[in-house]
């Protein structure tokens, strides 16, 4: 399964002046309360998942746990803000930025 490595997403967040303050010891510690920053952060996190691919929930948990210890909360944020959708124990990406193919 393609997509961006969760560690690369954390590095991307660490380089962002507006989002690095939400990291602690290299992992996401808190979610921004300001919606525009939360959407920017979730857009970066959504890049872990390749558009058009369905992921079983255990795989989603494994990938998100690298970014944030509460993977269930992170899944809810991604679904609630329409970056991902879910059905039948599977998740797929429905929003966020897409990097162009090389």
N, C-alpha and C positions, 0 to 999 in steps of 0.2 A: 504494500500500500504506500503510495507516494504522499506527498504533503511536506510540510516543513517540520524539521526536527524540533521538539519542544524546547530543547536547550537553545536552539537558534532563536526561538521566539523570546525566551528570557533575555538573551543578549540584545535583541532588538528593543525590548522594553527598557533595558538598562541604559541604552543610548538615547532614549527619548527624554528630553528635559522635563516634560510634563508627567511622564509615567514612572520614571525611575524611583520616585518617592514611595511608590506602592510596593516596592520590593524590599525584602529583608533577607540577608544572607543568600542572595541569589535566587530567591523564589518569591512569587506573589504572596504578599502578606495580607493586604486589605484591598477591597474593591473601591474605586473612586465613587464618592457620592454624587459628584457632578456628572450629569448624564453624558455630556460630550466627551469627557475623559474616559468614562466607563465604556462608551461605544468604541472609542479608539483602542482601548485595551482589549476589548472583546474581539475587535476586528483583527488584531494581531494574533490573538489566541486561536481564532477560527482558521488561521492559515496552517495550523497543524493538520487540518483535514482537507483532503483532496476533494474538490467539487465532483459530484457524480458517483462517489463511492459510498456505499452503505457500510457502517462500522457497527459491530456488535458492542453492546454496552460495556463488557469487560475491557475491550480494546480502548474505547473512549476513556474509561476510568484510568487505565494504565498511562495513556498519553497525558491526560489532564493532571494526574497526580504529580508528574514531574514539575508542573507549573505551579500548582496550588494544592495544599494537603487535603482540602475539602473538595474532592472531585465532583461530588453530588451537587454542591452549591454551584460550582463552575458550569456543570451541565445545564442546570436550571437557568442561570444567567444567559448562556448561549441560546437556549431555546426561547426564553422569554423575550429576548431582544432580537429574535428572528435571524440569528446567525446559523442556527441548526434547527432541524426538525426531528421528530422521533415517532416511531410506530413499531409495535411488535418486538421491542427490545433492541431495535436498530436505530442508529442516528446517522444523519447525513447533513452535509453543509448546504445551507440555503442563502447565505449572505456573506458579506465581507469582501475585502479586496482580493483580487486574483492576480498573481504574478504572471507576466507573459511567458510563454514557452520560449526556450532558447533557440 
